[in-house]
Amino acid sequence: MKSTTTWLTLSVIVCCIVTGISYHGGLAYDGATTMGFPFTFYRHSVGRSAATQQMADHITFKWLFMVIDMALVFAAVFYLLRLYKFLRQ
């Protein structure tokens, strides 16, 4: 039970760190705001509409990419903990 709690806690922490590192805070003049590594699961872009000449924004959130990102982090942390236990012996 203790190892499972450690694994889940470390996975959530690493997932937050990786998402924070991959964050790009874009403004209307320098690109979109994006989050996610290796798959971008959140994108918020702002720009001027050619048809109406008004500012418009577009938000995209992909649940599948977020789940894949989290699964990759959980697997990486799991194998790193197993490697650590193996090397410690």
N, C-alpha and C positions, 0 to 999 in steps of 0.2 A: 504493500500500500504506500509506503514511504517513497519508494522509487517511482511509482506511478505519479504521485503528487509532485515530486521533483521534476519529472519529465514534462508534465503538463505546465507547470509553472515556468520552467525554463523555455518551453516552446512559445508560450504567450509573450514572454519578455522578448525573446529573439524576434518573434513576428512583429512586435511593436517597433523594435529597433530597426529592422530591415525596412518596414514601411516608412518609418520616419526618415531614414537615410534616402530612400528612393523618392521622397516627396519633392515635387517641383512646384513652387508657388508662382504660377504665371499670372500676369496681368493682361489687360486688353491689348497691350502693345508688344508683349514679348512671348506670347505663347499660352498654352493651356496649363491649368493646374492638374497635375497627375499624381497618382499614388499607385504603388504596387511594383514588386520585383519578384520574379522575372516577367510576370504578366501584369500589364496595367489594368487594374480593375476599376479605377475611378478617373474620370476626365471631366473637367469643367472648362469650357472655352467660351470666350466672349468675343464678339466681333460685330461689325456693321453689316446689316442686311442689304444686299444689292437691290432688292425689290422695293423695300420701304424706306431705305436710308435711315433706319433707326438701329440703335444698339440692341443686340439680341444675345442671349446666352444659351448654351446647350450643355446639359449634364448627362453623362453616361456612367452607369454603374453596372458592372457585370459580376453577378454573384458567383458564377462558375469560376471565373479567374481568381476571385478572392479565395474560394474554397481550395483551388489548386495551389495557390501561393501558401496558404496555411498548411495544407497537407505536405508540401515540400519542406516547409520549416519543421513540422512535427517529425518527419522522417529523418531529416538531417540531425536534429537534436537527439533523436533516439539512437542513431548510429554513432554519434559522437560520444554519448554517454556509455554505450556498450564498449567502444574503443577505449575510453578512459578507464572503465572497470577492468578490461583485459590487460591494459598496460600497467595498471596499478598492482596487479598480482605478481 
